[in-house]
Amino acid sequence: MIKVLFVCHGNICRSPMAEFLMKKMVSDRGMADKFYIESAATSTEEIGNPVHRGTAGILSGLGIDFSKKRARQMTHGDYERFDYLIGMDHYNIKNMERICKGDPEGKIHLLLKFAGEDRDVADPWYTGDFDRTYEDIDKGLNAFLKYLDSAKK
C-alpha cells in the first residue's frame, strides 16, 4: 500500500483538494485499495475546521464527498507513517522539514515538481481563484501517478 500525505498551511484549501482528488483518481482507476491518502496542515490555525467553501465547491462539483474532513496538523510521526509527504508550496516544504526534523529518507516532495515545475500550487486563500488551484493540483496529481507507475517498472 502506498501511503500519501498532502500538506499545506491550514489544511482547508489546497491539501484537502489534493487528498480528495487523488482518492477519486485512484478509485476511478480501480486502485483505491493500493493507496492510503490523507492531508494535513503545517500550522495550527484551522485545526478542526471543515474544508473551505471554495474547495468545497470544486469537490462538490465533481461529486466528491469530503463532509467528514476536518483540518489536522502534521506531526513528526507522520514521517514514519507515510511514504510520500507532498507539500503544496516551498514554504510548506520548509515547515514540513522542520516538523520532521529533516528528510533523511527523501519522502518530502513539492507537488508540481512531479510535473517538472519548480513552483508553488496557486494559493486560493490569497487569490480567491480555486479553479487555478484545481488546475495546478490536477496537473501535479496526474504527474505523480505517472511517476508512481514508472517507479513500478
Secondary structure, DSSP 8 states (H G I E B T S, - for coil): -EEEEEEESSSSSHHHHHHHHHHHHHHHTT-GGGEEEEEEESSSTTTT----HHHHHHHHHTT---TT----B--TTHHHH-SEEEESSHHHHHHHHHHHTS-TTS-EEEGGGGGT--S----HHHH--HHHHHHHHHHHHHHHHHHHHHHH-
